Amino acid sequence: MDILIIQILNSIFYACILFLIATGLSLIYGVMRIVNLAHGSLYALGAYVTAWTIGTFAVGAPIWVLFLLLPAGAVAVAAVGALIEPTLLRPIYNRPEEYQLLITFALLLILEDAMHFLFGGVPLTAGAVIDSMGTMRVMDLRYPVYNLLVIAIGIAAAVFLWAFIYRTKFGVILRATSQNMRMASALGLNVKRVYVQAFALGCFMAGLGGAVVVPAQAAVLGMGIEALILAFVVVVIGGLGSLEGALIGALIVSFVRTAGIQFFPEIELAVLYLIAAVVLLVRPTGLFGRA
C-alpha cells in the first residue's frame, strides 16, 4: 500500500511538471497559432539557469534564499521569449506554417548549442534545495518534501492561469485576440503587445517547469527533446490550445508512464503514442480541443 501511495505522488509530481510545459505550449498556440518546436529547449534553459544561479550564488545560503532564486530560470526564459517574438516570429506570421516550423526548429538547435556553450557538457543540479527540505514519512517510507512543494506549485499555477485567463481584463483581451486577431486590432487593441506578453507567459511556464524540476533532476543536454515529445503527447490528448486539456492530458500521460515504467518498461512510450493515436481517431481536436 505504501508503494502505491508513493507511485501516486510521483505521478502527480511528474504531471505538474508536464502541465507547466504543456500549458505554455497550448497558450502560445491558442493565442498565436504557432506550434513552438523550441518549447522543450526553453524548458531546458530554465533548468540550466536555475541550477547555475543556485550553484553560483546560494552556496551556504539559508533556505529562503534558495527559494528566492528558484524562479530565476523562469524569469530568464520569459525575457528570452519577449526578445524572440518580435525579432524572429513576428515577420513570419503571414507566411505558411512551414516557415514557423522551420524557424522554431532552428531556434531549438540554436538554444541547444547556446546552452552547451554557456554551461558546458557537464550536468548541473540544484540539489541543495531538495536536500534543505528533507523528507517526510509516508507510512513506512520516506518521501521528499520538495516534491510536495512542486505539486503545490502545479496546483497554484493551474488556478492562477484559469483565473488570469477567464477572470481578468487582460484574459478577455487575450481570448479576443486568439479568436479574431483582425477584429481585436480594429477595436483598438494592441495586438503586437498582446502577442509579446502571451509568448513571454508561455515561455515563463516552460521555464518554470525546468526551474522546479532541476532540484530533483539534473539539467543535462538533450533534456528538452524528451520534454517536448511528452508535451506534444499531452496536448494531442487534451487538445492543443486548451488549458483544461493540458491539465487532464498531463495527468493521463504521467499516470500511464509511471505505470508503464513499473510494469512494462519496454513499451511504455509506445503505450503513450497509442493512447494519443486513439484520441486522434475518436476526437481529432483532442479531449477538450475545439475545431
Order of alpha helices (4+ residues) and beta strands (2+ residues): alpha-alpha-alpha-alpha-alpha-alpha-beta-beta-alpha-alpha-alpha-alpha-alpha-alpha-alpha
